[in-house]
Amino acid sequence: MKKLVYYVLTATVLLVLACRQKSEKAEQTMPPISEVFAKYYEERLPLYPLEATMNGDNRYNDKMSDDLSQAGKSRMIAFYRKYQDELAKYDREKLTPEERTSWDLIEWECGINLEGLQYPTELMPINQIFSTHLMIGQMASGSSLQPFKTVKDYDNWLKRVDGFVVWCDTAVVNMRKGIKLGYVLPAPLIKKVIPQLADMDHGPVKDHLFYSPVKNFPKDFSSEDKARLEKEYASMVESKVIPAFEKMHVFMEKEYLPAGRTSDGFAALPNGKALYNYYIKYFTTTELTAEEIHQIGLKEVARISAEMEKVKVQVGYQGDLKSFFNAVRSNPKLMPFTKAEQVIAHFNEIHERMKPNLQKLFELTPKTPFEVRRTEAFREASASAEYNPGLPDGSRPGIFYVPVPDAKAYNIVSDESLFLHEAIPGHHYQISLQQENTALPEFRKNLWYSAYGEGWALYTESLGKELGLYTDPYQYFGMLSAEMHRAIRLVVDTGLHSKGWTRDQAIKYSLDHEAESEESITAEVERYMAGAGQALSYKIGQLKIRELRSRAEKQMGAKFDIRAFHKLVLESGCVPLKLLEEKIDAWIKAAK
């Protein structure tokens, strides 16, 4: 018996040693994890060709995303599962700190995307603000993300438009399925989409947006190339683009609108509550519940209202806060312009005024050029001010787009905070520095988490006084109004999608608490109806960054350096809030 035990123990030990040696040998033969990061980036791009173009990778400029077909979704699922398996081959604890961050990011990306791909969101592929048809229209202008510098660029666009026509056909097929399943847009949103399609479904061909690139050929194009491209672009518009938009327009008006939802929130969709909870997680990168976010919003609305009362008293206004909102909205002194060019010039003046103080807060600044432009006319009526990223090589500047549908009615009260948020040091700094950071793996240079990116941009609005702005109480009120706007989003977005609020109820709550016009608030509420959860990211991210700064100031005392804090927040690029918190906490701990 003793011999048997001995032999069993010996065999067991030998087996364990063999397995360990095999495991160690496998680890030694595994490629460096940087190769996994590189392959992840390369294999992901073909699945998201529009994103590749946006990021300045021009290898897929002739392709369209296949995100509406079941085959396309299956390819995405297979991709993310593959990289979950790839990560599992490595011992995370043996990686360097930056490698661990990259490992964590891919793990998050795979998990959150696989979770989202469970839902049939392809059945609602179009809305009035976050939609492929709008992005393609912007590209078609010839002055946006799609390059038109070489003959190949022009040919690439012809092929991409072929893919877009297929996308439009698939969208209609999917929306018909959505009608049968009750997976449709609310009727008010459909009514906003229809005019966008109507603008594109007729000629004259040479006045059509999609014909625009051939009106601005580079000077070095030959006459033969110009003649060919003019002919092919005219044919593309007449035989492909106009019919595609016309088909979709007729469908939306005749079939989709009559089937539109009378409910306004996602909870009314099949499995809609679960979908909304997913979007909360996706956009905030937290485990917060809808109810927790709703309560945070109510508290922030109360806090900011008290600050607004102080400004109202400071400027000598006698009425209540709601009437002060109306007074601010209608104050002719806050609507001084008659031309759109004056609005753009005003933002450039704000930039010049704050330049001397930027170095006091930032040691990291981007090299990517920057411009302020008016939003293109075809989308101006439904657009908000926004930032489009530039490219590190300088071939495309970062662009702050400002919609000015009526210059005489344009109110400047929020211009300083808006510039800080959308431009400098908000989105332009954060995105450009991330893209320019050669130490980051490629997949991280254009990674985007709304809670971090929008949270950072909203946080920078609070830096106005440190940057020499907000000397005018109305501009400070504008900053408070912008912050209130984001706080209201926490209440209204969760109200619409988890508490059964109606569109009108959401509009009324917003009108009661902020200094925006009913037209503007209506557009915003309809934005929340279309893009559930996205609007939560701003305030949730801002509150976390503010909390981390306060924690560092309190615990580090005289050792706290604001330039170093901002460098730490920005240098690793976009990350989920949990990873940012871990980084700042490690910095605080190291300083003690």
N, C-alpha and C positions, 0 to 999 in steps of 0.2 A: 504493500500500500504506500509506504514511504517513497519507494522508487517511482511509483505512478505519479504521486504528487510532485516529485522532483522533476520528472519529465514534462509534466503539464506546465509547471512554473517556468522551466527552461524554455519551452516552446513559446510560452506567452511573452517572456522577456525578449526572445529573438524576434518575434513578430512585431512587438512594439518598436524595437530598435530599427527593424527593417522599414516599418511604416514611417518612422521619424526621419530616417535617412532619405526615403523616397520623397517625403514632404519637403525636406530641406533642399534636396536636389531640384525638385519642381520649382521651389521659390527662386533658386539660383538661376534656373533657366527661363523664368518668366521675363518677358521684356519689361523695361522700365515703365512705370505707370504713365509717364508722359506720353508714351506711344498710344495708350488707351485714350488719353485726353485728346490727342491729335486725330485719332480715327473717329472718335465721337463727333468731333467738329466736321470732319470731311464727309462722314456718312449721313449726318443730319441735314446738311445743306440741300441736297437734292429733294428732300421732303418738303422744304420750305424755301422755294426759289425766290419768292418776292422778298422774303427776309434777307436772303443772300444779297440781292440787289441793294436793299436798304443799307446793308452793312458794307457795301463797297466791293463785294466779291462778284465779279462780272461773269463768272463762268456759266451762270444759269439764267442770263438775261433773256434768253429765248424761251424759257419754260414758265408754265403756270402751276400753281399748287393744285394737287389732287386731294383736297381735303374734304370733298363732299361725297365721293364714292365710297362704297364699302371696301373696295380693293385698296384705295388710298388709306383708309383708316386701319386696315389690316397691316399694311406696311409700317405704319407708325407704331402700332402695338408691337409688332415683331422687333422693331428697332429698339424701343425702350426696354423690352424684356431682355434682349441680347446684352444691353449694357448693364442691366442689373446683374446678370450672370458674370460679366467681365469684372465688375467691381468686387464681386464675392471671391474672386481668385486671389485678391491681395489682402494682406493684413494691414488694416488702416493704421494701427498703432505704430507700425514700423515706417510710416511715411513721414516726410518733413511737414512742418506746420502748413505751408502753402499747398503742398500736395494733399494734405488732409482736407483743406478747405475745398479744393477742386473735387476731391472724392465726394465730399458732402454735397456739393452742388449738383453733381451728376446724379447722385442718389435721390436728391430732392426732385430734380427734373424728371427722372424716370417715374418716380412714384406719383407725382402730382399729375403728370400727363396721362399715365395709364388710368388713373382714377377718372380723369375727365373724359377719356375716350369711351367710357362705359355709357355715357349719355348721348342721346340722338340729336345733338345740337345742330347737326348738318341739315335737319329738317326746318330750321329757321336761319337760313344762310345770309339773309339780307336785312339790314335795318337802315335807319336814316343817318347814322353817325359812325358806327364801327363796322365797315362793310367793304368787301373787296371791290365792288363796282366803283366806290368812291376813290379808293387807292389807285385803281387802274386809270381812272379819269385824271387823277393828279399826275400820274406818270405820263399820260398821253399828252399833257400840255407841253412837254419838251423842255421844261425848266425845273424839273423836280428830281426824283430819285433815279429814274431811268436815264442812262447817258445817251446822248445823241452827238457823238464827236467823230465817229468813223462810219464808213459805209456799212461795216459789219454791225455796228450799233443799230443802224436803221433797219437792217435785215432782221436782227434779233427781235426788234419790236413787232415786225410783221408776224413772226412765228409766235411770239407771246400773245398777240391778239387772237391768233387761231386758237390757242389754248383757252383764252378768256371766253370765246364764243362757246366752246364746249362747257366751260364752267357755268355760263349762263343757262345753257340747256339743262345741265344737271341740277342747277338751283331750282328751276321750274318743276322738274320731276320730283325733287325732294319736297318742295312746298306743297305739291299735290298730295303726297303721302302725309305730310304734316296736317293737312286739312282733315283727312280721314281719321287721324289719331288725336285730333285736338291739340296739336303741337304747332300753334300759329302765333304770329305777332298780334299785339293789341291793335284795334282798328285805327286809333289816332296816329300810330307810328307808320302804318301802311299809307295813310294819307300824306305823310311827309316824304315817303319814298317815291310815290308816283310822280310828282313834279321833277324829281331828279332824273328819273328815267325818261320823262317826256322831253326834257331838254336835249336828250341825246338821240332821239328816234326819228330825226328828220334832217334834211339838208337845209341850205345848199352844201354840197360836199366840201367845197373849199372854205366854208365858214365853220365847219365842224371841228370840235376840240381835237379829235383824233387825227385831223389833217395838219395840225399845228406844226409838228416837227419839220415838215418839208417847206415851211415858210421861213425857216431859219437854218438853212444849210451852212455848214462850215465853209469858209472861203476856199479851201483846198480841194473841194469836190469837183470832179470833172463834169463837163456838160452832159456826157453820156450817163453818168451815174445819177445826176439830178433828174434827167428826163425819165429814166427808168423808175426811180423812186417816186417821183410825182405821179406817174401812171399807176404804180402798184399801191400807193397810199390812197389814191382816189378810188381805186377798185376795192381796197380793203374797207374803206368807210362805207361805200355804196352797197357792196354785196355782203358784207359781214357785220360790221359794227351797227349800222342803222337797223338792219333786220333783227339783230340780237336784242337791242334795246327795245325795239317796237314789240317784239314777241313778249318780252318780259313786262313791258308797260301794259299791254292788253291783258295779260294774265293777272297782273296785280290789280287792275281796275275792275275787270269783269268777274274773276273767280276768287281772288285772294281777299280783297276788301270785304265782300259780302260774308266771307267766312271768318273775318277778323275777330279776335277775342274782345269781349266786353269787359273782361277783368284786366287789371293793369299790372299785377305782380306775377312773379314766376311760380308762386305757390299754386296757382290755378292750372299749371301745366301738369301732365302726367309725371309723377315722381318729382314735382317741381320743388318741394321743400328740400329734398336731398340735393338737388342740383344747386339750389341757392347756398346751402351749407358748404358745398364744394367750392363755389365761387368765393365765398368768404375766406376759406382756407387758401385758395389759389392767389387771391389778390392781396390779402393781409400777411400771408406767410405765418399765421398764428393759429392757435386752437380756440380763439375767442368765439363765443356763440353770438347769434343774432341779438339775443336779449341783452347780453353784456355790452355789446357795441351800441345798442339803442340807449342804454343807460349812460354810457360814457358820453354819447352825443348830447343828451339832455343836460348833463352837468356842464359840458363845455359851452353850450348855448347860453346857459345862465351866467357863467363866468364872463363870457365875452360881452353879453348884454350890459353887465355892470360897467365894463370898461368903456363901452359906447356911450353910456350915460354921462361919464366924465367928460368925454369930448363934446357932447351936446351942450353941457354946461359951460365948457371952456369957450365955445364960439358964441355963447349968449343966446342960444335958441330956447324959446319959452315953452314950446309944446311938448307932447310926449314923444317917446322914441320912434314910434311908428310914423307919426307925422313928420319927424325929422328925416326919416328915410325918404319920404316923398319930397321933402324940401331939397334934399341932396340930389335926388334923381332929376328934379326939375330946375335946379339952380343954373341960370344962364352963364354965370361965371365959370362953371365947371364944364361948359360946352362951348369952348372958345374957337373951335375950328370950322372952316367952311370947305376944306379940301382934304382928301385922304392923305396927300403928301405931308400935310402939317401934322397929322397923327403920327406918321412914321418918324418925322423929324423930332417930335417930342420925345419919343423913346430913345433916339440917338443922343439927345441932350441929357437925358437921365443917366445914360451910360457915361458920358463925359464927366458929369458932376460927381459920380461915385468912384471913378478910377483912382484918384489919389489915396483912397482909404482901403482899397482891396488888399494891398500888401500887408496891412496891419492884421488881417485875419487869415490870409492864405499864403503859404509858401509854395504850394503846388498850384500852378496855373496852366491852362492848356495852350497849345500852339495852333490848334485848328482855328481857321478864320471864322468870322461871325458876321451875320447880316440881319437886319430887320426888313421884312417884306410884307406887302399887303397880300392877304389871302386871295387866291384866284377867284374870279367872278363866278365860275360855275358852281362853286361850293360855299361861297361866302355867306349866303343867307342862313345856312344851317350850321356854320362852323363856329368854333370857339378859338380863342388865341391858342397857339400851340408851337412847339419846338420840333423841328425836323433835324436829326443829327447830320453833321458834316462828316468828312473823311480826314484821317490823320495826314494824308499826303497833300492836303490843301486843294484837291481837285473839286471838292464840293464843300462849301462853307456850312457851318451850322446856321440854320435859318429860323428866326422867330417870326412866325406868320401872325399877322393881326387882321382880323376881319373888320372892314369899315364900310358896311352897306350904306350908311348915311353919315357923312362926316359932321354935318350940322347937329345931329342928335348924339354924337359921340361924347360920352362923359369921361373925363380924365381922372376921376376921384381915386381909381385903383391902379393907375398907371405905374407908380413906383413899385408897388408890391408885385404887380404883374410882371414887370421887367425882371425883378429879382428872381421870381419863380421860374418863368419860362426861359429866361436868357442867362444872365450873369448875376450871381454865382450859382444859379439853380441848375437847370437841365444842361446848359452848355458846358459848365465846368464838370459836372458829374459824368456826363456821357463822353465828352471829349477826352478827359483824363483817363477814363477806363479804356477807350479805344487806343490811346497813345501809349499805354503801359506795356512795353515790350516784355516785361517779366511775366505777364499773365499768359496762360495757354490761350490759343485762339478762341476757343469756345466761350471764354469768360470776357473777351473784349467787347462783346455786344450783348451780353446777357442782361436781361431786364426783369426786375421784380418791382412791381408797382409800389409796394409798401416802402421799399428803400428809395427808389427813384423819385416818386411823388412825395414821399415823406421828407426826403432831403430838400426838394424844391420848396415845399411849404415851410420847412424849418428856416430856409434862407430868407423868407419874407420877414422873419423876426429880427434879422440882422440889419434892417434898414437904418436905424439910428446909429449903429456902430459904423455904418458906411456913409454917414453924412446926409441921409435922406430923412423923410418924415418930419421935416422942420415945419411944414404946413400942417395944422391940425386936421385939415380935410384929407390930406394924403395919409396921415396916421389912421384916420377913420376908415380910409380906403383899405388899409392893411387889415384893420379889425373886421371890416366887411368881408374881405377875402377869407380870413380865418373863420369867421362866422359861417360863410358859405360852405366851407369844408366840414364844420361841425354839424351844420344842418343836414349835410349828406348822410352822416351817421344815423340820424333820426329818420330821415325820409326814405333812404334806401332800404333800411331794415323794416320801416313801416310798410312800404309798398310790397316787399317780397316775403315778409314773415308775419305781418300783422293784419294783412288784408286791407291796407289803406287804398283808397282810390286815387286816381290822378288828380282830381280836383282837391281832395283832402291834402295831398302832398303840396300842391301849388299854394293852397291857403296857408299852410304851416310856414312855408318858405316866405311868402309875402309878409306874414306877421313878424318875421324875425330878421329880415335883411333888406338892404337898400338896393334891390335890383328891380327892374321893370317886370311887369307881368309877362311880357313877351319873352324876356330873357329867362325868367324862372320857368316858364312853360317848356322852353327848349331844354333846360337843364333837367327837369323832372322827366321829360321824355327820353333824355339820355340815360337816366337811371333805369327807366323801364326797359330800354334796349340792352344795356350793358350791366346787368345786375352784379353788384359787388365791387366793381372797379372803383367807384367813387368812395368806397370806404378806405381805400389804401392811403390816401393823402393824410388824413388826420391821424390814423393809427400809426403810420410811419413817423410823422412829425412828433407825436407825443413820445414815441420811443427814443428818438434822437435827442429830444429835449431832456427826457429823463436821464439818458446816459451822460449828457453834458453836465446836468445838475449833480449827478452822482460823482462824476470826476472832479468837479469844482469843490464839492464838499469834502471828499476824502483825500484829495491831493493838496488842497490848500494852496500855498505859495508855489508849489511845483506845477500847478496846472498851467498849461500853455495852450491858448486857443488855436494858434496856428498848427500846433502838433495834433490837437484833437481833430481839427478839420482834415489834416493829412491822413490820419488813421481812418477816419470815416470814408474818405474818398479813394485811398490808394489801392484797395483790393477790389474795387469795382462793386457792382451790384451783388448783394447777397441777401438771403432771408434774414429777417430781423434777429432771429436767435443767434446766428453766426456773428452778426455785428455786435450784439451784446457781449458775447463771449470774448471777442477781440478787445473791446473797450475795458471789460473787467480785468483781462490779463494785463493790460497797460497800467491800470490803476494799481493792481497788485504788485507789479514790478517796481513801481515808484515808491512803495512804502519801505 
